[in-house]
């Protein structure tokens, strides 16, 4: 049998009865949007992240977009302002910026960690820079201490795209609590994934939280009073109830992901495969285990021939996408472009068996034998 890239059915099996009970509880309640399950999850997730408030929204992109929209409404950002963003990220980080008529300024990553290079961020700060968006790519926290110092020195907002980093921690502080606000995705494949789509904003900025709560609900603070031209982006009761179940198991599942990653890192020794760098063990929750190879496509085919699924995250960087041809098409970002040609994600998940891990290691070790 194939080694799946991620087996969600197996991951849910250990608490499937609790998920069914939570679903039944919502059905029996007769209340399906903006009810007690959402309120409880928001309280529990805020406490987990170590922040003042969490606001459940429709998805991770909406979470990022609403943070920037909230700061625009509060006068902290204005049309045409620049937001520094990693060039090496999923396109959602860029979409949230341009949706708010702000200007993305892509910055090259540290090729060892895949995250923002602080020296390059410093060099990119200009007269219209108003915010830094740090992405904790693949589940590893960016250098938030240095970015916080830099943001404070220049009076900039610091926003976390924590869509892949639920539970990651550094010096006792969890992802979501480093910046002025953070966005999380609960897409099913995330470490804390719903059984549908969902997202959340977390922040200790009370005025921002109040504004986002209204914006997500048609701009309304109380029923039929609309303070702003808002949107409809609300985490529903069913997803909130299931996320409450899964949040209780998140740390255990992260521990298993770390065990898998530790085995990969200790046993894969192939000069044609570059393993990811880990800055601090607690700071990485291994949403993805991403290796590099100059023969990436050959490696993927080799793994497939051995019954092992793998994925490319992401084959084309945002600045090379047709959506940004007019705005960013002239940019040449060699580190980012090289990474997107070389990265490959190996199977990773809390339900991986030891035997499957062994198969992945053996296949990686044998790569090149047939070259």
N, C-alpha and C positions, 0 to 999 in steps of 0.2 A: 504494500500500500504506500501511496505517496505520503511524504511528510508535508503537511499543510503549512502555508505561510502563517496563518492564524486560525485556530479552531475555536470559534465563538460558542458553538454548541457544547463542546467539551468544557470550556471555561465556565459556562453558566450551569453546568450539570450539578455542581456541588450545592448550589443554593436555588435550584429551579423551583422547589416547593415554596420557598420564601417569596420568589418573584410572583408566583401564581397567587399566593395569599395577598400580596400587595395589590395585584391587579384586581382581585375580587373585592378588596376593601374599597378601592376607588369606584368600581362599578356599583357596589352596594350603596355608596355614599350619595350617588346622584349628582355629584358636583365634579366637573371635569376640567375646568380652567380657573386659575387664580384662586385656589382653595387652600385647605389646611395642609395637604401634602407638599405643595410648593413652598408654603411658608416654613414648614418644618425642615425641608431640604435646604432652603436658603440659610436658615439658622445653623444647621449642622455643617454645611459646607464652609460657611464663613468661619466657624469655630475651628474646623479642620485646617483651613489655610492660615488661620491666625490674623484675620482681618475683621473690620467692624461690620461689614455687610456683604452679602451676596445677592445678586439680582438674576433670577433665572430668565433666560431669553430663548429664542427659537433655535439658534445654532451658534457656532463659534464665530462665523463671519459677522453675524449681527452683533455679537458681544464686542468685537473690535470696533465695528462701525459706530455703535452707540457710545462707546467711550469717547471717541473723537467728536461725535455729534454733541455729546453732553458738554465737552469742553468748549466747543464752538458756541453753544447756547449760553454758557457761563462767561464768555468773553475771553477765555484763555487761548483760543485759537481763532484765526480768521482765514477767509478764502485766500489762497495763494501762499499761505505759510508752508514751510518745509518741515517734513518729518523724516529723520534719518531712520533707515530700515535696512536689515540685512539683505544683500543681493541674493544670498543663498537661503531661500525660504519658499514655502508654498505661496501661490499667488494671492491667497486671501489676505495676507499682510499688506500687499499693495492695494488690493481692491477696497479695503476699508479706508485707506488714505484718500484715494482718488474719488471715492463715493462722496466724501466730505469736501471735495474741491480743494484739497490740500495737495502738496507736491511731494512725491516720494523721492528721497535722495538715497539710492542704493549704495551700500558700503560693503566692500569685500570682507569675507570671513577669515578667521584664523584657520588655515587648512588642516590643522591638527585636531581642533575641537569642533569645527564646522560652525561655530558661533561668532558673533560680532568681534572684530578686531578693534580693541579700544583705541589704539593709536590712530587707526584709520577713521574712527568715529570723531576723534578730536580734530583731525585734519579736515573733516567734512563740515564742521560747524561754520555756518555763515550768518550774515545779517538777518536772513529770513527764517533761520532754524528756530523752531519752537518746541520740538519734542524729539525724543529718541524712542523708537519702538524696538525693544529687545525680544528676540525670539529664542525660546529655550528649545533649540532644534533637536529632534529625535529623543527628547526627554532629559537633556542635560542643561542645567542652569547656566546661563551666560554669566560673564564676569560682572555681576550686579553691583558689587562694592565699588569697583572702579567706575562703572557707568553712573552710579548714584552720585559719586563725588563730582564727576564731570557735569552731570545734569545740574546739580546744585550750584556749581561754580558759574555756569552760564545761564541760570534761571530757566531751565528747560523742564518740561514734563517728561517723566520716565514711565513708559507704558510697557507692560509685559504681554507678549503673545505667548501664553502658557498652554496653548491648545494641546501640546504633547507632553506636558510635564506635571500632571497631577501627582502630588506627593513628593516631588523632588525637594530636597532641603539642603541648606548650606549654613553652617554655624547656627543651627537651631531655628532658622527661618525658612519657611516653606515657600515654594513658587507661588506667586500671587501676592505675597506680602512685601516684596522688595520695592516695587514701583508705586506710583501714585494710583494706578488702577491696573487690573489685569483681566485678560479675556481667556476663558476656557471653552473648549469644545467637548461635547459629550457624544460625538459621532460614535457609532457602535464599535469601531475598531480602537478607540482610545483606551488608555489604561483604566479610566473611569468612563465607560461608554454606556449610553442608554440603549434601549431596544428600538431606536428610531433616532431622530435628530434632536439636538438640544445644545444649549450653551449657557454660560453664566459670566457676568461681570462681578469681580470682587474688588473691594476698595474700602479704605477707611476714611475717604473723603465724603463726608455726609452730604454736602450740597450736590456733588456729582451723583451720588447714589439716588438722591431724591429726584434729580432731573431725569436720570435713566429710567427710574420706575415709571415716571409719567410717559416718557418717550416711547417705551416698549408697548404701551397700552393706549395707542392713538393720541398720545400727548395729554392724557387725562390723569388728573390727580384724584378726583372723585367722579363718580358716574355722571356722564353727560356734561361735565365741565372740561373743556379741552384747552389747556394753556398754551400748547405748542402744536405745530403740524407734525404729529408723531407717526409711528408705524405700528403694525401688529406683529409683535415678536415676543411670544410668551411661552415659557416652558410649561407644558401641560401637566395635569395631575398624574396621569399614568406614568409618564417618564420620570417625574419627580419621585413618585413612590418607588419605582424600580431603582432609581439612583440612590435612594436612601438605603435600600438593601445592599447594593453593590459597594457603597462607600464604606460599609462596615468590614468588607473583605479586601479593601484596596491595599492596605499595607502588607497583608499576607501575600497578595498577588505580586506586588512589587518585589518582595523578598524572593519569590520564585523566579521572576524575570532576572534578578541579579545573579541568582545561582546559574541560570542558563548562560548569561553573559560571561560570568566568571569561568565557566567551562570552555566556552569559545575562546576567550582571551588566553587561557592557560594552555590550550591544546592545539590551536591552529597556528602552525609555524610553516608558512609557505611564502617564499620571497615574492610571489606574484599576487599576494593578498595582504593589503595593509589594514591592520586592525584599528578600531577607533581609540582615541586617546581619552582617558578618564582623568579629570582634574581632581575630583573628590568622590568617593564611593556613594555617599548619601545624596550627592548633587545630580546623580543620574538614575532615572527610573526605567530606562531601556524601553521606551515606547517602540523604538526601532533599534536593531543592531545593524549598523551600516558599515560595510567594509568598502575599500577602494581597490580597484585593479585597472591597470592600463588595458587589460584584456577583459573588460567587464562583460561584454556580450558573450564571449567564449566561456567565461566562468558561469554565467547564467545558463547557457545551454548545457554545460557539463553537469551542473546541479540538476537540471531538469532530466537529463539522461539517467541520473541516479534516483529519480523519483522525489526530488526535493524542490518545492516551490520557493521562488524568491521574487522580489519586486524591485523596481527602480523608483526611488523617491528623490528627486523628480527628474524626468529626462530633459526638460527644457526650462531654464530659469525664467522668472517673470519678465525681465527686461528683453528677452528674446521672443516673448509670446506675441502673436498678432494683435492682441488686445492693447499692447503698449508700444506698437511699432512707431506711432506718431510721436509719442512722448519720450520714449527711451530707446528707440531703435538704433540710434547712433552710438550707444554706449558699448565699450569693449571692456569687459570685466574678466580677465583671464583666469583668475583663481576660481571664481564661481563657475565659469564655463567649463573648466577642466573637471571640477568636481562633478558636475552634472553629466559628464561623459564617463565618469569612472565609478560612481557610487552604486552599490548593490545592497539591498536589505535581505539579510538571512532570516529564516523562520525565528519567530520570537513570540512567546505568549505564556501565560501562567499555567496552561494545561499541557505544555510540552512534556512528553515523557523523557526519561533519561535515555531510552533507546533511540528516540528520534534525535536527541542532541548528539548522541554518538554517531549516528548516520550522517548528520550534517558535517561534523568534524572530519569524519573519514573522507567524505566527498571533497571537502576543501583541501585536505592534505594531499589527495591524489590528483588535484588539478595541475595540469602541466605535464603529467606523465605521458599524455598522448599528443603533446604539442609537436 
